[in-house]
Amino acid sequence: MKVISKAGRIEKFSSIVDRCQGKKVLDVGCVGQDRSSHSSDWLHGRIGKVAGSLLGVDINKEQMKVLNDQGYKIVLPEELEEINEK
């Protein structure tokens, strides 16, 4: 009988956050991400703590306003060209 070993589990969000350390990050679809913006597990918030700069993009205008009022920078996709971001 052949024994198959299990690969180690990688925690997805931690892996993403590690790759964003000190970088310029564009987070597309940042509003929901299955967690509340008040949660310490909210991916956009975690990225914001380590990234050199962070810009969020989403289509949920209502929630974008709430998050922008909290100090996040989140824009609509069509606004990227206006602010000269890619």
PDB file of N, CA, C and O in Angstrom:
ATOM      1  N   MET A   1       0.842  -1.182   0.000  1.00  0.00           N
ATOM      2  CA  MET A   1       0.000   0.000   0.000  1.00  0.00           C
ATOM      3  C   MET A   1       0.888   1.247   0.000  1.00  0.00           C
ATOM      4  O   MET A   1       1.815   1.370   0.801  1.00  0.00           O
ATOM      5  N   LYS A   2       0.585   2.158  -0.910  1.00  0.00           N
ATOM      6  CA  LYS A   2       1.368   3.391  -1.043  1.00  0.00           C
ATOM      7  C   LYS A   2       0.857   4.425  -0.045  1.00  0.00           C
ATOM      8  O   LYS A   2      -0.349   4.649   0.056  1.00  0.00           O
ATOM      9  N   VAL A   3       1.761   5.048   0.686  1.00  0.00           N
ATOM     10  CA  VAL A   3       1.407   6.072   1.667  1.00  0.00           C
ATOM     11  C   VAL A   3       1.545   7.443   1.009  1.00  0.00           C
ATOM     12  O   VAL A   3       2.577   7.766   0.419  1.00  0.00           O
ATOM     13  N   ILE A   4       0.512   8.217   1.120  1.00  0.00           N
ATOM     14  CA  ILE A   4       0.519   9.573   0.563  1.00  0.00           C
ATOM     15  C   ILE A   4       0.555  10.547   1.719  1.00  0.00           C
ATOM     16  O   ILE A   4      -0.281  10.485   2.621  1.00  0.00           O
ATOM     17  N   SER A   5       1.514  11.438   1.693  1.00  0.00           N
ATOM     18  CA  SER A   5       1.597  12.434   2.769  1.00  0.00           C
ATOM     19  C   SER A   5       0.785  13.672   2.389  1.00  0.00           C
ATOM     20  O   SER A   5       0.653  14.021   1.216  1.00  0.00           O
ATOM     21  N   LYS A   6       0.259  14.306   3.397  1.00  0.00           N
ATOM     22  CA  LYS A   6      -0.523  15.529   3.178  1.00  0.00           C
ATOM     23  C   LYS A   6       0.408  16.726   3.067  1.00  0.00           C
ATOM     24  O   LYS A   6       1.410  16.826   3.776  1.00  0.00           O
ATOM     25  N   ALA A   7       0.062  17.613   2.178  1.00  0.00           N
ATOM     26  CA  ALA A   7       0.798  18.876   2.067  1.00  0.00           C
ATOM     27  C   ALA A   7       0.353  19.794   3.193  1.00  0.00           C
ATOM     28  O   ALA A   7      -0.779  19.699   3.665  1.00  0.00           O
ATOM     29  N   GLY A   8       1.226  20.669   3.617  1.00  0.00           N
ATOM     30  CA  GLY A   8       0.874  21.638   4.656  1.00  0.00           C
ATOM     31  C   GLY A   8      -0.173  22.609   4.145  1.00  0.00           C
ATOM     32  O   GLY A   8      -0.191  22.963   2.966  1.00  0.00           O
ATOM     33  N   ARG A   9      -1.023  23.025   5.025  1.00  0.00           N
ATOM     34  CA  ARG A   9      -2.089  23.960   4.660  1.00  0.00           C
ATOM     35  C   ARG A   9      -1.548  25.381   4.697  1.00  0.00           C
ATOM     36  O   ARG A   9      -0.886  25.777   5.656  1.00  0.00           O
ATOM     37  N   ILE A  10      -1.828  26.135   3.663  1.00  0.00           N
ATOM     38  CA  ILE A  10      -1.428  27.538   3.606  1.00  0.00           C
ATOM     39  C   ILE A  10      -2.660  28.386   3.860  1.00  0.00           C
ATOM     40  O   ILE A  10      -3.673  28.225   3.181  1.00  0.00           O
ATOM     41  N   GLU A  11      -2.588  29.278   4.818  1.00  0.00           N
ATOM     42  CA  GLU A  11      -3.692  30.176   5.103  1.00  0.00           C
ATOM     43  C   GLU A  11      -3.674  31.258   4.034  1.00  0.00           C
ATOM     44  O   GLU A  11      -2.746  32.064   3.970  1.00  0.00           O
ATOM     45  N   LYS A  12      -4.712  31.272   3.191  1.00  0.00           N
ATOM     46  CA  LYS A  12      -4.767  32.133   2.008  1.00  0.00           C
ATOM     47  C   LYS A  12      -4.540  33.606   2.328  1.00  0.00           C
ATOM     48  O   LYS A  12      -3.703  34.246   1.690  1.00  0.00           O
ATOM     49  N   PHE A  13      -5.256  34.156   3.288  1.00  0.00           N
ATOM     50  CA  PHE A  13      -5.136  35.579   3.564  1.00  0.00           C
ATOM     51  C   PHE A  13      -3.735  35.946   4.044  1.00  0.00           C
ATOM     52  O   PHE A  13      -3.195  36.978   3.645  1.00  0.00           O
ATOM     53  N   SER A  14      -3.150  35.124   4.885  1.00  0.00           N
ATOM     54  CA  SER A  14      -1.791  35.416   5.361  1.00  0.00           C
ATOM     55  C   SER A  14      -0.801  35.406   4.209  1.00  0.00           C
ATOM     56  O   SER A  14       0.112  36.230   4.160  1.00  0.00           O
ATOM     57  N   SER A  15      -0.982  34.481   3.290  1.00  0.00           N
ATOM     58  CA  SER A  15      -0.119  34.397   2.120  1.00  0.00           C
ATOM     59  C   SER A  15      -0.244  35.665   1.265  1.00  0.00           C
ATOM     60  O   SER A  15       0.759  36.198   0.788  1.00  0.00           O
ATOM     61  N   ILE A  16      -1.459  36.135   1.078  1.00  0.00           N
ATOM     62  CA  ILE A  16      -1.692  37.365   0.305  1.00  0.00           C
ATOM     63  C   ILE A  16      -1.059  38.563   1.003  1.00  0.00           C
ATOM     64  O   ILE A  16      -0.364  39.360   0.373  1.00  0.00           O
ATOM     65  N   VAL A  17      -1.299  38.686   2.300  1.00  0.00           N
ATOM     66  CA  VAL A  17      -0.765  39.809   3.070  1.00  0.00           C
ATOM     67  C   VAL A  17       0.762  39.808   3.020  1.00  0.00           C
ATOM     68  O   VAL A  17       1.373  40.867   2.872  1.00  0.00           O
ATOM     69  N   ASP A  18       1.381  38.640   3.141  1.00  0.00           N
ATOM     70  CA  ASP A  18       2.837  38.553   3.078  1.00  0.00           C
ATOM     71  C   ASP A  18       3.371  39.076   1.750  1.00  0.00           C
ATOM     72  O   ASP A  18       4.417  39.724   1.714  1.00  0.00           O
ATOM     73  N   ARG A  19       2.667  38.802   0.673  1.00  0.00           N
ATOM     74  CA  ARG A  19       3.122  39.233  -0.657  1.00  0.00           C
ATOM     75  C   ARG A  19       2.929  40.741  -0.881  1.00  0.00           C
ATOM     76  O   ARG A  19       3.510  41.308  -1.807  1.00  0.00           O
ATOM     77  N   CYS A  20       2.124  41.382  -0.045  1.00  0.00           N
ATOM     78  CA  CYS A  20       1.831  42.815  -0.201  1.00  0.00           C
ATOM     79  C   CYS A  20       2.767  43.703   0.611  1.00  0.00           C
ATOM     80  O   CYS A  20       2.704  44.927   0.494  1.00  0.00           O
ATOM     81  N   GLN A  21       3.625  43.120   1.421  1.00  0.00           N
ATOM     82  CA  GLN A  21       4.510  43.862   2.317  1.00  0.00           C
ATOM     83  C   GLN A  21       5.296  44.934   1.560  1.00  0.00           C
ATOM     84  O   GLN A  21       6.120  44.618   0.702  1.00  0.00           O
ATOM     85  N   GLY A  22       5.035  46.212   1.887  1.00  0.00           N
ATOM     86  CA  GLY A  22       5.773  47.334   1.325  1.00  0.00           C
ATOM     87  C   GLY A  22       5.477  47.658  -0.131  1.00  0.00           C
ATOM     88  O   GLY A  22       6.136  48.522  -0.710  1.00  0.00           O
ATOM     89  N   LYS A  23       4.507  46.991  -0.734  1.00  0.00           N
ATOM     90  CA  LYS A  23       4.236  47.182  -2.159  1.00  0.00           C
ATOM     91  C   LYS A  23       3.050  48.105  -2.400  1.00  0.00           C
ATOM     92  O   LYS A  23       2.261  48.384  -1.498  1.00  0.00           O
ATOM     93  N   LYS A  24       2.946  48.570  -3.636  1.00  0.00           N
ATOM     94  CA  LYS A  24       1.790  49.340  -4.101  1.00  0.00           C
ATOM     95  C   LYS A  24       0.731  48.312  -4.513  1.00  0.00           C
ATOM     96  O   LYS A  24       0.961  47.512  -5.420  1.00  0.00           O
ATOM     97  N   VAL A  25      -0.431  48.333  -3.844  1.00  0.00           N
ATOM     98  CA  VAL A  25      -1.428  47.278  -4.037  1.00  0.00           C
ATOM     99  C   VAL A  25      -2.747  47.848  -4.537  1.00  0.00           C
ATOM    100  O   VAL A  25      -3.233  48.859  -4.029  1.00  0.00           O
ATOM    101  N   LEU A  26      -3.320  47.188  -5.539  1.00  0.00           N
ATOM    102  CA  LEU A  26      -4.663  47.472  -6.026  1.00  0.00           C
ATOM    103  C   LEU A  26      -5.523  46.282  -5.620  1.00  0.00           C
ATOM    104  O   LEU A  26      -5.299  45.167  -6.089  1.00  0.00           O
ATOM    105  N   ASP A  27      -6.499  46.509  -4.754  1.00  0.00           N
ATOM    106  CA  ASP A  27      -7.366  45.445  -4.243  1.00  0.00           C
ATOM    107  C   ASP A  27      -8.724  45.550  -4.927  1.00  0.00           C
ATOM    108  O   ASP A  27      -9.541  46.404  -4.582  1.00  0.00           O
ATOM    109  N   VAL A  28      -8.954  44.676  -5.898  1.00  0.00           N
ATOM    110  CA  VAL A  28     -10.185  44.690  -6.682  1.00  0.00           C
ATOM    111  C   VAL A  28     -11.249  43.852  -5.976  1.00  0.00           C
ATOM    112  O   VAL A  28     -11.004  42.705  -5.603  1.00  0.00           O
ATOM    113  N   GLY A  29     -12.436  44.443  -5.797  1.00  0.00           N
ATOM    114  CA  GLY A  29     -13.524  43.749  -5.111  1.00  0.00           C
ATOM    115  C   GLY A  29     -13.306  43.725  -3.612  1.00  0.00           C
ATOM    116  O   GLY A  29     -13.559  42.712  -2.960  1.00  0.00           O
ATOM    117  N   CYS A  30     -12.843  44.828  -3.067  1.00  0.00           N
ATOM    118  CA  CYS A  30     -12.393  44.870  -1.675  1.00  0.00           C
ATOM    119  C   CYS A  30     -13.495  45.036  -0.637  1.00  0.00           C
ATOM    120  O   CYS A  30     -13.260  44.775   0.543  1.00  0.00           O
ATOM    121  N   VAL A  31     -14.678  45.457  -1.033  1.00  0.00           N
ATOM    122  CA  VAL A  31     -15.702  45.805  -0.047  1.00  0.00           C
ATOM    123  C   VAL A  31     -16.173  44.616   0.767  1.00  0.00           C
ATOM    124  O   VAL A  31     -16.118  44.674   1.995  1.00  0.00           O
ATOM    125  N   GLY A  32     -16.622  43.566   0.160  1.00  0.00           N
ATOM    126  CA  GLY A  32     -17.185  42.446   0.907  1.00  0.00           C
ATOM    127  C   GLY A  32     -16.153  41.534   1.508  1.00  0.00           C
ATOM    128  O   GLY A  32     -15.933  41.546   2.719  1.00  0.00           O
ATOM    129  N   GLN A  33     -15.528  40.754   0.685  1.00  0.00           N
ATOM    130  CA  GLN A  33     -14.481  39.825   1.095  1.00  0.00           C
ATOM    131  C   GLN A  33     -14.899  38.950   2.268  1.00  0.00           C
ATOM    132  O   GLN A  33     -14.057  38.544   3.070  1.00  0.00           O
ATOM    133  N   ASP A  34     -16.179  38.658   2.375  1.00  0.00           N
ATOM    134  CA  ASP A  34     -16.722  37.731   3.372  1.00  0.00           C
ATOM    135  C   ASP A  34     -16.515  38.143   4.825  1.00  0.00           C
ATOM    136  O   ASP A  34     -16.744  37.338   5.728  1.00  0.00           O
ATOM    137  N   ARG A  35     -16.091  39.368   5.066  1.00  0.00           N
ATOM    138  CA  ARG A  35     -15.881  39.811   6.441  1.00  0.00           C
ATOM    139  C   ARG A  35     -16.244  41.290   6.561  1.00  0.00           C
ATOM    140  O   ARG A  35     -16.184  42.035   5.583  1.00  0.00           O
ATOM    141  N   SER A  36     -16.610  41.695   7.740  1.00  0.00           N
ATOM    142  CA  SER A  36     -16.915  43.089   8.022  1.00  0.00           C
ATOM    143  C   SER A  36     -15.621  43.891   8.078  1.00  0.00           C
ATOM    144  O   SER A  36     -14.574  43.370   8.464  1.00  0.00           O
ATOM    145  N   SER A  37     -15.699  45.140   7.697  1.00  0.00           N
ATOM    146  CA  SER A  37     -14.514  45.996   7.760  1.00  0.00           C
ATOM    147  C   SER A  37     -14.061  46.223   9.206  1.00  0.00           C
ATOM    148  O   SER A  37     -12.949  46.699   9.433  1.00  0.00           O
ATOM    149  N   HIS A  38     -14.892  45.895  10.165  1.00  0.00           N
ATOM    150  CA  HIS A  38     -14.525  46.036  11.577  1.00  0.00           C
ATOM    151  C   HIS A  38     -13.808  44.800  12.107  1.00  0.00           C
ATOM    152  O   HIS A  38     -13.296  44.808  13.227  1.00  0.00           O
ATOM    153  N   SER A  39     -13.770  43.740  11.305  1.00  0.00           N
ATOM    154  CA  SER A  39     -13.115  42.495  11.710  1.00  0.00           C
ATOM    155  C   SER A  39     -11.614  42.594  11.489  1.00  0.00           C
ATOM    156  O   SER A  39     -11.167  43.158  10.490  1.00  0.00           O
ATOM    157  N   SER A  40     -10.840  42.050  12.409  1.00  0.00           N
ATOM    158  CA  SER A  40      -9.384  42.029  12.234  1.00  0.00           C
ATOM    159  C   SER A  40      -8.979  41.090  11.104  1.00  0.00           C
ATOM    160  O   SER A  40      -7.829  41.116  10.664  1.00  0.00           O
ATOM    161  N   ASP A  41      -9.908  40.261  10.629  1.00  0.00           N
ATOM    162  CA  ASP A  41      -9.640  39.333   9.526  1.00  0.00           C
ATOM    163  C   ASP A  41     -10.023  39.900   8.161  1.00  0.00           C
ATOM    164  O   ASP A  41      -9.881  39.206   7.154  1.00  0.00           O
ATOM    165  N   TRP A  42     -10.506  41.144   8.100  1.00  0.00           N
ATOM    166  CA  TRP A  42     -10.887  41.736   6.817  1.00  0.00           C
ATOM    167  C   TRP A  42      -9.626  41.923   5.988  1.00  0.00           C
ATOM    168  O   TRP A  42      -8.712  42.637   6.401  1.00  0.00           O
ATOM    169  N   LEU A  43      -9.569  41.291   4.829  1.00  0.00           N
ATOM    170  CA  LEU A  43      -8.352  41.263   4.020  1.00  0.00           C
ATOM    171  C   LEU A  43      -7.869  42.658   3.633  1.00  0.00           C
ATOM    172  O   LEU A  43      -6.675  42.937   3.742  1.00  0.00           O
ATOM    173  N   HIS A  44      -8.746  43.527   3.193  1.00  0.00           N
ATOM    174  CA  HIS A  44      -8.330  44.877   2.780  1.00  0.00           C
ATOM    175  C   HIS A  44      -7.672  45.612   3.946  1.00  0.00           C
ATOM    176  O   HIS A  44      -6.661  46.290   3.763  1.00  0.00           O
ATOM    177  N   GLY A  45      -8.233  45.482   5.125  1.00  0.00           N
ATOM    178  CA  GLY A  45      -7.649  46.115   6.310  1.00  0.00           C
ATOM    179  C   GLY A  45      -6.284  45.543   6.651  1.00  0.00           C
ATOM    180  O   GLY A  45      -5.368  46.276   7.024  1.00  0.00           O
ATOM    181  N   ARG A  46      -6.153  44.229   6.521  1.00  0.00           N
ATOM    182  CA  ARG A  46      -4.865  43.583   6.804  1.00  0.00           C
ATOM    183  C   ARG A  46      -3.806  44.018   5.793  1.00  0.00           C
ATOM    184  O   ARG A  46      -2.658  44.269   6.159  1.00  0.00           O
ATOM    185  N   ILE A  47      -4.192  44.106   4.533  1.00  0.00           N
ATOM    186  CA  ILE A  47      -3.249  44.552   3.505  1.00  0.00           C
ATOM    187  C   ILE A  47      -2.824  45.997   3.788  1.00  0.00           C
ATOM    188  O   ILE A  47      -1.649  46.339   3.657  1.00  0.00           O
ATOM    189  N   GLY A  48      -3.777  46.834   4.175  1.00  0.00           N
ATOM    190  CA  GLY A  48      -3.492  48.238   4.446  1.00  0.00           C
ATOM    191  C   GLY A  48      -2.460  48.453   5.534  1.00  0.00           C
ATOM    192  O   GLY A  48      -1.770  49.473   5.548  1.00  0.00           O
ATOM    193  N   LYS A  49      -2.350  47.499   6.446  1.00  0.00           N
ATOM    194  CA  LYS A  49      -1.375  47.622   7.542  1.00  0.00           C
ATOM    195  C   LYS A  49       0.052  47.349   7.094  1.00  0.00           C
ATOM    196  O   LYS A  49       0.999  47.765   7.762  1.00  0.00           O
ATOM    197  N   VAL A  50       0.224  46.643   5.954  1.00  0.00           N
ATOM    198  CA  VAL A  50       1.574  46.267   5.542  1.00  0.00           C
ATOM    199  C   VAL A  50       2.001  46.842   4.192  1.00  0.00           C
ATOM    200  O   VAL A  50       3.196  46.920   3.907  1.00  0.00           O
ATOM    201  N   ALA A  51       1.052  47.239   3.369  1.00  0.00           N
ATOM    202  CA  ALA A  51       1.372  47.714   2.012  1.00  0.00           C
ATOM    203  C   ALA A  51       2.012  49.091   2.051  1.00  0.00           C
ATOM    204  O   ALA A  51       1.771  49.881   2.965  1.00  0.00           O
ATOM    205  N   GLY A  52       2.828  49.364   1.049  1.00  0.00           N
ATOM    206  CA  GLY A  52       3.385  50.700   0.895  1.00  0.00           C
ATOM    207  C   GLY A  52       2.287  51.695   0.579  1.00  0.00           C
ATOM    208  O   GLY A  52       2.269  52.807   1.107  1.00  0.00           O
ATOM    209  N   SER A  53       1.369  51.287  -0.287  1.00  0.00           N
ATOM    210  CA  SER A  53       0.161  52.067  -0.581  1.00  0.00           C
ATOM    211  C   SER A  53      -0.923  51.082  -1.003  1.00  0.00           C
ATOM    212  O   SER A  53      -0.635  50.000  -1.514  1.00  0.00           O
ATOM    213  N   LEU A  54      -2.162  51.474  -0.782  1.00  0.00           N
ATOM    214  CA  LEU A  54      -3.291  50.591  -1.065  1.00  0.00           C
ATOM    215  C   LEU A  54      -4.448  51.386  -1.646  1.00  0.00           C
ATOM    216  O   LEU A  54      -4.863  52.407  -1.098  1.00  0.00           O
ATOM    217  N   LEU A  55      -4.955  50.897  -2.760  1.00  0.00           N
ATOM    218  CA  LEU A  55      -6.139  51.469  -3.391  1.00  0.00           C
ATOM    219  C   LEU A  55      -7.127  50.340  -3.600  1.00  0.00           C
ATOM    220  O   LEU A  55      -6.782  49.300  -4.161  1.00  0.00           O
ATOM    221  N   GLY A  56      -8.353  50.543  -3.150  1.00  0.00           N
ATOM    222  CA  GLY A  56      -9.399  49.557  -3.350  1.00  0.00           C
ATOM    223  C   GLY A  56     -10.288  49.954  -4.520  1.00  0.00           C
ATOM    224  O   GLY A  56     -10.474  51.138  -4.801  1.00  0.00           O
ATOM    225  N   VAL A  57     -10.833  48.949  -5.199  1.00  0.00           N
ATOM    226  CA  VAL A  57     -11.761  49.167  -6.306  1.00  0.00           C
ATOM    227  C   VAL A  57     -12.965  48.274  -6.074  1.00  0.00           C
ATOM    228  O   VAL A  57     -12.825  47.088  -5.778  1.00  0.00           O
ATOM    229  N   ASP A  58     -14.159  48.859  -6.213  1.00  0.00           N
ATOM    230  CA  ASP A  58     -15.377  48.074  -6.040  1.00  0.00           C
ATOM    231  C   ASP A  58     -16.527  48.786  -6.743  1.00  0.00           C
ATOM    232  O   ASP A  58     -16.384  49.919  -7.203  1.00  0.00           O
ATOM    233  N   ILE A  59     -17.669  48.107  -6.820  1.00  0.00           N
ATOM    234  CA  ILE A  59     -18.854  48.694  -7.449  1.00  0.00           C
ATOM    235  C   ILE A  59     -19.956  48.984  -6.439  1.00  0.00           C
ATOM    236  O   ILE A  59     -20.993  49.534  -6.810  1.00  0.00           O
ATOM    237  N   ASN A  60     -19.762  48.635  -5.194  1.00  0.00           N
ATOM    238  CA  ASN A  60     -20.747  48.853  -4.139  1.00  0.00           C
ATOM    239  C   ASN A  60     -20.593  50.289  -3.611  1.00  0.00           C
ATOM    240  O   ASN A  60     -19.856  50.536  -2.656  1.00  0.00           O
ATOM    241  N   LYS A  61     -21.294  51.218  -4.246  1.00  0.00           N
ATOM    242  CA  LYS A  61     -21.138  52.643  -3.929  1.00  0.00           C
ATOM    243  C   LYS A  61     -21.487  52.974  -2.480  1.00  0.00           C
ATOM    244  O   LYS A  61     -20.809  53.782  -1.846  1.00  0.00           O
ATOM    245  N   GLU A  62     -22.526  52.362  -1.965  1.00  0.00           N
ATOM    246  CA  GLU A  62     -22.971  52.655  -0.595  1.00  0.00           C
ATOM    247  C   GLU A  62     -21.895  52.276   0.421  1.00  0.00           C
ATOM    248  O   GLU A  62     -21.548  53.074   1.292  1.00  0.00           O
ATOM    249  N   GLN A  63     -21.379  51.079   0.308  1.00  0.00           N
ATOM    250  CA  GLN A  63     -20.359  50.628   1.260  1.00  0.00           C
ATOM    251  C   GLN A  63     -19.023  51.334   1.025  1.00  0.00           C
ATOM    252  O   GLN A  63     -18.257  51.550   1.964  1.00  0.00           O
ATOM    253  N   MET A  64     -18.748  51.693  -0.232  1.00  0.00           N
ATOM    254  CA  MET A  64     -17.529  52.443  -0.525  1.00  0.00           C
ATOM    255  C   MET A  64     -17.516  53.760   0.242  1.00  0.00           C
ATOM    256  O   MET A  64     -16.491  54.151   0.800  1.00  0.00           O
ATOM    257  N   LYS A  65     -18.654  54.439   0.267  1.00  0.00           N
ATOM    258  CA  LYS A  65     -18.732  55.722   0.982  1.00  0.00           C
ATOM    259  C   LYS A  65     -18.428  55.526   2.468  1.00  0.00           C
ATOM    260  O   LYS A  65     -17.679  56.298   3.066  1.00  0.00           O
ATOM    261  N   VAL A  66     -19.011  54.494   3.048  1.00  0.00           N
ATOM    262  CA  VAL A  66     -18.776  54.200   4.467  1.00  0.00           C
ATOM    263  C   VAL A  66     -17.282  53.972   4.720  1.00  0.00           C
ATOM    264  O   VAL A  66     -16.713  54.525   5.660  1.00  0.00           O
ATOM    265  N   LEU A  67     -16.662  53.158   3.878  1.00  0.00           N
ATOM    266  CA  LEU A  67     -15.239  52.850   4.063  1.00  0.00           C
ATOM    267  C   LEU A  67     -14.345  54.044   3.790  1.00  0.00           C
ATOM    268  O   LEU A  67     -13.359  54.252   4.497  1.00  0.00           O
ATOM    269  N   ASN A  68     -14.673  54.835   2.775  1.00  0.00           N
ATOM    270  CA  ASN A  68     -13.891  56.052   2.512  1.00  0.00           C
ATOM    271  C   ASN A  68     -14.000  57.018   3.685  1.00  0.00           C
ATOM    272  O   ASN A  68     -13.026  57.690   4.024  1.00  0.00           O
ATOM    273  N   ASP A  69     -15.179  57.095   4.309  1.00  0.00           N
ATOM    274  CA  ASP A  69     -15.357  57.943   5.495  1.00  0.00           C
ATOM    275  C   ASP A  69     -14.514  57.441   6.670  1.00  0.00           C
ATOM    276  O   ASP A  69     -14.187  58.208   7.575  1.00  0.00           O
ATOM    277  N   GLN A  70     -14.165  56.149   6.651  1.00  0.00           N
ATOM    278  CA  GLN A  70     -13.319  55.554   7.702  1.00  0.00           C
ATOM    279  C   GLN A  70     -11.829  55.708   7.384  1.00  0.00           C
ATOM    280  O   GLN A  70     -10.980  55.270   8.159  1.00  0.00           O
ATOM    281  N   GLY A  71     -11.512  56.333   6.240  1.00  0.00           N
ATOM    282  CA  GLY A  71     -10.116  56.593   5.910  1.00  0.00           C
ATOM    283  C   GLY A  71      -9.524  55.709   4.823  1.00  0.00           C
ATOM    284  O   GLY A  71      -8.366  55.890   4.444  1.00  0.00           O
ATOM    285  N   TYR A  72     -10.297  54.758   4.317  1.00  0.00           N
ATOM    286  CA  TYR A  72      -9.816  53.928   3.218  1.00  0.00           C
ATOM    287  C   TYR A  72      -9.966  54.700   1.912  1.00  0.00           C
ATOM    288  O   TYR A  72     -10.774  55.624   1.821  1.00  0.00           O
ATOM    289  N   LYS A  73      -9.187  54.320   0.902  1.00  0.00           N
ATOM    290  CA  LYS A  73      -9.304  54.938  -0.414  1.00  0.00           C
ATOM    291  C   LYS A  73      -9.838  53.872  -1.366  1.00  0.00           C
ATOM    292  O   LYS A  73      -9.108  52.979  -1.796  1.00  0.00           O
ATOM    293  N   ILE A  74     -11.137  53.985  -1.688  1.00  0.00           N
ATOM    294  CA  ILE A  74     -11.790  53.017  -2.554  1.00  0.00           C
ATOM    295  C   ILE A  74     -12.524  53.779  -3.653  1.00  0.00           C
ATOM    296  O   ILE A  74     -13.259  54.730  -3.385  1.00  0.00           O
ATOM    297  N   VAL A  75     -12.314  53.349  -4.883  1.00  0.00           N
ATOM    298  CA  VAL A  75     -12.904  54.027  -6.035  1.00  0.00           C
ATOM    299  C   VAL A  75     -13.675  53.042  -6.898  1.00  0.00           C
ATOM    300  O   VAL A  75     -13.558  51.826  -6.749  1.00  0.00           O
ATOM    301  N   LEU A  76     -14.465  53.603  -7.802  1.00  0.00           N
ATOM    302  CA  LEU A  76     -15.159  52.799  -8.804  1.00  0.00           C
ATOM    303  C   LEU A  76     -14.170  52.435  -9.913  1.00  0.00           C
ATOM    304  O   LEU A  76     -13.204  53.169 -10.123  1.00  0.00           O
ATOM    305  N   PRO A  77     -14.379  51.331 -10.627  1.00  0.00           N
ATOM    306  CA  PRO A  77     -13.451  50.955 -11.704  1.00  0.00           C
ATOM    307  C   PRO A  77     -13.229  52.070 -12.725  1.00  0.00           C
ATOM    308  O   PRO A  77     -12.105  52.292 -13.177  1.00  0.00           O
ATOM    309  N   GLU A  78     -14.305  52.766 -13.084  1.00  0.00           N
ATOM    310  CA  GLU A  78     -14.165  53.817 -14.099  1.00  0.00           C
ATOM    311  C   GLU A  78     -13.386  55.038 -13.598  1.00  0.00           C
ATOM    312  O   GLU A  78     -12.987  55.880 -14.403  1.00  0.00           O
ATOM    313  N   GLU A  79     -13.165  55.145 -12.302  1.00  0.00           N
ATOM    314  CA  GLU A  79     -12.396  56.261 -11.747  1.00  0.00           C
ATOM    315  C   GLU A  79     -10.889  56.037 -11.811  1.00  0.00           C
ATOM    316  O   GLU A  79     -10.120  56.978 -11.619  1.00  0.00           O
ATOM    317  N   LEU A  80     -10.458  54.813 -12.077  1.00  0.00           N
ATOM    318  CA  LEU A  80      -9.026  54.527 -12.107  1.00  0.00           C
ATOM    319  C   LEU A  80      -8.291  55.376 -13.131  1.00  0.00           C
ATOM    320  O   LEU A  80      -7.210  55.894 -12.849  1.00  0.00           O
ATOM    321  N   GLU A  81      -8.860  55.521 -14.300  1.00  0.00           N
ATOM    322  CA  GLU A  81      -8.210  56.312 -15.347  1.00  0.00           C
ATOM    323  C   GLU A  81      -8.145  57.777 -14.941  1.00  0.00           C
ATOM    324  O   GLU A  81      -7.148  58.448 -15.205  1.00  0.00           O
ATOM    325  N   GLU A  82      -9.195  58.278 -14.304  1.00  0.00           N
ATOM    326  CA  GLU A  82      -9.236  59.683 -13.873  1.00  0.00           C
ATOM    327  C   GLU A  82      -8.136  59.997 -12.872  1.00  0.00           C
ATOM    328  O   GLU A  82      -7.564  61.087 -12.902  1.00  0.00           O
ATOM    329  N   ILE A  83      -7.836  59.062 -11.994  1.00  0.00           N
ATOM    330  CA  ILE A  83      -6.801  59.304 -10.978  1.00  0.00           C
ATOM    331  C   ILE A  83      -5.448  58.753 -11.408  1.00  0.00           C
ATOM    332  O   ILE A  83      -4.499  58.695 -10.625  1.00  0.00           O
ATOM    333  N   ASN A  84      -5.384  58.344 -12.692  1.00  0.00           N
ATOM    334  CA  ASN A  84      -4.139  57.871 -13.301  1.00  0.00           C
ATOM    335  C   ASN A  84      -3.563  56.667 -12.563  1.00  0.00           C
ATOM    336  O   ASN A  84      -2.364  56.614 -12.292  1.00  0.00           O
ATOM    337  N   GLU A  85      -4.411  55.712 -12.243  1.00  0.00           N
ATOM    338  CA  GLU A  85      -3.974  54.474 -11.590  1.00  0.00           C
ATOM    339  C   GLU A  85      -4.291  53.290 -12.492  1.00  0.00           C
ATOM    340  O   GLU A  85      -5.222  53.335 -13.296  1.00  0.00           O
ATOM    341  N   LYS A  86      -3.521  52.257 -12.348  1.00  0.00           N
ATOM    342  CA  LYS A  86      -3.738  51.022 -13.100  1.00  0.00           C
ATOM    343  C   LYS A  86      -4.035  49.892 -12.145  1.00  0.00           C
ATOM    344  O   LYS A  86      -4.250  48.759 -12.576  1.00  0.00           O
TER     345      LYS A  86
END
